[in-house]
Amino acid sequence: MILWIVLGIVLLIVLWLIATYNGLVRFRNTRQNAFADIDVQLRQRHDLVPQLVETVKGYATHERELLMKVTEARTAAMAATTIDDKIRTESQLTSALQGLKVSMEAYPDLKANQNFLQLQEELSDIENKLAAARRYFNAATTEYNTGIETFPANIVAGSFGFRRETMFDLGQERASFEEAPKISFN
């Protein structure tokens, strides 16, 4: 009788461990899948940036430093291999693209160029899709982090090497994006 009770308790613990481990693996895989969605949008953005830079180069010959910064940020972003590296380098590319957008406002002829307008529209569309993919990735990361940090699952997570993962946010760049644009009629 006692043997059956002990075996029942051991069986319940084993089943709980298996279910908890499998749940954590599902959370991790959902997060990785969410980042794959971001990767698709990033690849499209990386393909679009050189076209945009070449179009702007024709008009903004004195903006070479800014164009170099965008190109270097794109190259670094494409070379990033880990999720954390991609998050860091993509934040730098986003910042460089924001600087390029501000700079382009100074060129009325450029803003009227059909090729430029199409590239700008495509980039805007990609940025919107990227924002949605980041939101989904961050939701999956939050769910994963919550799963590995809550008791008693944190015991299983610690035993099997699950660790807290980073969110895809703007980091230090956030302050510049939260600041309202300055409008001048001079």
C-alpha positions, 0 to 999 in steps of 0.5 A: 500500500505505502509502496503504491503511494510512494510510486504514485507520488514519484510518478506525479513528480516525474510527470510534472517535471516532464510537463514543465520542461516541455512547456519551457521548451515550447516558450523558448521555441516560440521566442525563436520563431518570433525572432525568425519573423523579425529576421525576415523583415530585417533581411528586407530592410537590409536589401532596401537600405543600399538602394535608398542610400544610392538614391540619396547619394545623388542628391546629398553629396555633402552628407557622406558621413551620414550615408557611411554611418548607415552603410556601416550599421547595415553591414554590422547588422548583417554580420550579427549572428546571435539574437543579442548581437542582432538586437544591438546592431539593429538598434544602431541601424534604426538610429542611423536610418532615423538620421537619414530620414531627418537629413532627407527632409532638406532636399525638396527635389529628392522628396519629389523623386519617384524612385525615392518615394517608392523606396521610402514607402517600402522602407516605411512598410518594412518598419511597420512590419518590423515593429509588429514582429518586435512586439510579438517577439517581446511578448514571446520573450516575456512569456518565456522569461515568466515561465522560467522565473516562476516557482516551481518551474524555476527549479526545472529551468535552472537545472536544465540551463534555461536563462533569462533572455533579452527583449528587442527594444530600442535601448539607449536610442529610446530617448531620441525616439520619444522626443517630439520632432522639432519643426522650424519654418526658417 
